[in-house]
Amino acid sequence: MPRFINPVPQYLNSAGDPIVSGEMYFYEIESTTPKDTYLDAELTIPATNPVLLNADGRLPDTYLLGSYRTVLREPSTGDIWERDNVGSEFSEGYGSEWNSTVTYNIPDVVLFNGVYYVCQTNNNLNNSPSSTSSFWSVQNLGSYESYSSAGVFTFVAPSVLSSGNKKAKITVIGAGGGGARGQNAQGGGGASGPTVSAYIDLTGVTSVPVTVGAGGLGASTNGTEGGNGGTTSFGSFLSLTGGNGGTLAGRAGRGVITASVPLLLEVSGSNGNAVTSSRGGDGGAGPYGGPGLSGGAVVDSSDATACGSGGAGGGGSGKSGSNGFNGLVLIEW
């Protein structure tokens, strides 16, 4: 467990003098691998490593993320001391589950119902975290990776995730289906892919395969339905089939969601639109809009322009359906 640290100590050398411009190094516990500390309670601004002492031999405000091995060094004489398994005053480890019997202080971080919260006041006891509480604020997610090109990739988990110090917020959007081309008539629009998000514990996980499905192709042959959107997934945790391609008459169906973790958000997507008497069906809109739009009997239909949206059906005889848009995987931590 982390050890208590006086928040404003004065560090002295063997002669009893303040260690002016001394250096405090921070490492992963039981190692020489540097580990970030932070200048702000939200843990968004990394400090230098080492952190420099001032003219009085004191550290500036330094915020920690879990436990550390620390080494104090005086430039003129070398290492003064080292300590392992050092943490913040009241910490039980970054992001421990909130406990109603524990007294929290600024800037402790807790996990409650899958969301991280930062303590906003000292002596905070038995105040349940929520986004509207004056005692807590939602922990901002400071880093992300996104995948939007169709293909297979590998997400390498940063140490803050693989060590269990944070959970990753994963958002997956299925690819949109392509629009149909009617038999000497209009074609229906492709459906948009579904959208989900979840907090996922990646403790002990070094990498996760990521697949981004390609948007379904618009049909170019008379009497042909549009192509289905490809499957988009984050490992075995979340997998979404794309929206179905546009049909010749009815409305294209939406993709299927498969999840092995609890979901924060689940949106089924939008069906592709059916043909009308004068034009093909527009594509189903994804979460960011941008569906393909049918151009009618004269103008070509436009491709979808945003993640997960479906392509439009051909507007009349000789008009092809347009393409759906690729899926998306967004990883935040």
N, C-alpha and C positions, 0 to 999 in steps of 0.2 A: 504493500500500500504506500502511497506517497507520504513524504515526511513533511511536517510543519516547517515553514520558512518565515522568519521575521520579514515583513514586507518592506521595511526601510532600514536594513542593517548597514553599518559602516564597516567596510572590510579593511583590516590592518595587516601590515607585514610583521615579520618577527621582531622588528625594533619597536613595534607599537605605533607606527606611523600609518596614516591613511595611504592606501595603494592608489596613488594618483594615476589616472588613465590605465588602470588595471583592465584585464581582459577576462570576461566570463564566457567560457565555451560551453555549448549545450550539445549533447549527443544522445542518440538512442541508448536506452539502458544497456549496460554491460557491453558497450561497443565504442568504437571511435567514429561511427557514422554520424555526421552532423545532423541535427534535427532543428527545425525552425521554431523560433519563438515569435511573438507578435507585439506590435506597438499599440493595438487597439483591442477592446474587449470583444469585438465581433470576430476577431481572428482573421481579418482580411488583409492586414499590412504586415508582411514579414519584417522582422528586425534583422540587423546585421548579426553575423556569427563569426567572431565573438561579439558580445554586447560590451561596450566600453563603460567603465566606471567614470564618474565625474571627478572634479578636483577634491571632493570630500571623501572619495572612496566609496560612493554609493551608486547602485544601479538605477537607471531610469525605470519608469513603469514598464514592466515586462510581463506579458501574458503567455501562459503555457497551455499546451495541448497534450494532456496526459502526463506521463512520467519521463524523466530525463536522467542521464549521467551528466554532472557538471564538473568543470575544472576551472579553478581560479588561478590566473597567471599574472605575475608582475613582470613586465617586459625586461627589466634590468636584472632580475634574479631567477626567473623561471617559475615553475609551478609552485603555488602555495599550498593548495589542498585540492582534493577531488571528493565528490560524494555521488553515490548512485541511488537510483529510485527516488529522485526529488520531484515533488509536484506542488500544486497550489494548496493553499491553506486548508480549504474545506473539501477539496476534490476527492471523489471516490473513483476517479478516472473519467476522462472526457466522455460526456454523453451517456452516463449511467442512467438507468431507469429512475424516474422521479420517485422519491420516497417521502411520504407525508411526515415521517418522524425525523427527517434530517433537516438541519438548519443550513440554508444556502446563503451565499454571499456573492457580490459582484466579483468576478465575471463567470461564476459557475455555469456549466452547460448541462442540461438534463434531456433525456429522451422521454416523451410522453405521447402515447397513441401514434407512434411512428414519426413524430415531428420533434426536431431539436429546438430547445428554448434556452435563451440566455437570461440569467438572473439580473434584474434591474435594481435591486435594493439589498442592503445587508440585513441579516437576521430574518431571512425569509423562511418561515416555518408554516407548513401545512396550507400553503396557497397553491391550489391546483393550476398548472400551466394552461394557458389558452392564449389565442391571438388577441383577445380583448383585455387581458389582465394587465394591471399596472405593475405587477410584480415580475412579469416575464415578457420577453419579446421573442419572436420567431428568429431562429438562427439563420442568417443569410447564407446561401450556398455560394461559395466563392470561386469555384472552378468548374469547368465543363469540357466535355468533348462531344462532338456531334458527327454523325455519319449520314450523308444524304445521297451519295452516289451509289448506284446499284452495284452490288457485289458482296464479297465475304471479307471481313476484316477481323482483327484481333484487338480488343481493348485490354491494355496492360494496366492492371489496377495499381494506383499509387499507394504508397505505404500507409497513408491515413485511412484507406479503405480496407486493405488486406490485413491490417493490424486490428481492425474492429473499432478504431477510434471514431469513425463516422460511418453512417450508412449512405449509400448512393441513391439518389432519386433518378429513376429511369423513366423516360417517356418514349413510347414506341407508337409510330403511326404506320398503318398498313398502306400499301401502294394502291393507287386508283386504277380502275378498269378503263379499257379503251372503248371508244364509241363504235356502234354498229353501222354497217352500210346496207340500206334496204335493197330489195329487189325492185329496181325501177321506182323506188319510193324512199321515204325518209327512214333513218335508223335511230334507235334509242341510245341514250347516253349511258356511259359507264358509271358504276357506283364508286363512291369514295371508300377508302379504307377506314377501318375502325381506329380508335385512339385509346391508349391506356397509359397510366403512370402508377408507379409503386416505389416505396422505399425498400431497398434490398440490402441485406447484410452480406458483405463480401469478405468476412473474416476468413483468413486462410486461403483466399482465392487470389492467384497471381495474374490470371488472364481469363477473359470471357470472349468466345466467338460472337461476332456481330454480323448479321445478314441483313442487307437492305434490298427489299424487293423492287424490281423494275416496274414502272408503270405499264399497264396493258397497252398493247398497240391497237390503234384504230384500224378497223376493217377497211380493206381497199378493193375487195371483190364484192360484186352485187350479191345480196342475199346472205351476207356473212355477219355473224355476231362479233363484237369486239373482244380483244384478248383480256383475260383476267389479270389483275395486278398480282405481282409476285409476293411471296411470303417474307415478312420482315420480323426479325427476332433478336432477342438479347439472351444468348445462351439457352439454357433450358428453363429459364425463369419466365420469359414472356415471348409469345409467338402469335403473330397476327397474319392470317391470310389476307390477300388484297381484295379490293372490291371486284365484283364480277364485271365482265365486259357487257357492253350494251346489247340488248336483245332487239329483235325485229319488231316486236309489238309491245310487250309489257315493260315493267321497270326492273332494271338489273338489281340483283340482290347484293347485300353487304357482306363483308368479310367475317371470319370467325375468330374469336379471341380464345387463346389457351394460356392459362397462367398458373404457375405453381406457388405464387406468393399473393398475399392480400393486396387488393387494388385500392389506390387512392381515387382514381378517376377511371371511368369506363364509358366510352362513347361509341355507339355501334357504327357510326358513319351514316352517310346519306345514300338512299337508293338513286340509281340513275333515273333520269326523267324519260317518260314515254314520248313517243312521237305525237305531234298534233297534225291537224289537217294541212298546215302550211310549212312546217319546219321539223327538223329532227329534234330529238330530246337533248337537253343540256346535260352535262355531267353532274354527278353528285358533288357537293362542296365538302372539302375537308375542313379541319379545324382552323386553317389559315385562309379559307376562301379559295379563290382562283380556279373554279371549275372550268372545263372546256365549254364553250358556247357555240350552239349551232348557228351556222351562217345562213340558213334558209336554202332555197332552191338554187340560188345564183352564187353566193359567196361561200368559200370553204369554211368549214368549222374550225375553231381555234383549239389548240392543245390546252390541257390543264396547265396552270402556272404556279401551283403551290403544292407542298407535300401532301400526298394522300388523296388529292382530288381526282375525279374521273374525267375522261375525255368525252366530248360531245358526239352524238350521232350525226351521220351525214344528212344534209338538209334536203336532199332530193335525188333524182336520178343522176347517176354519174358522180355523186359527191361522197367521198370517203369519210369514215369516222375519224375523229382526232384521238391523240394519245393521252392516256392517263399519266399522272405524275408519280415519281418514285416515292417510296416510303421514307421514314426517318427514324433514327435512334439517337436520343439526346441523353447524356449522362451528366448529372450535376452532383457536386459534393462540396 
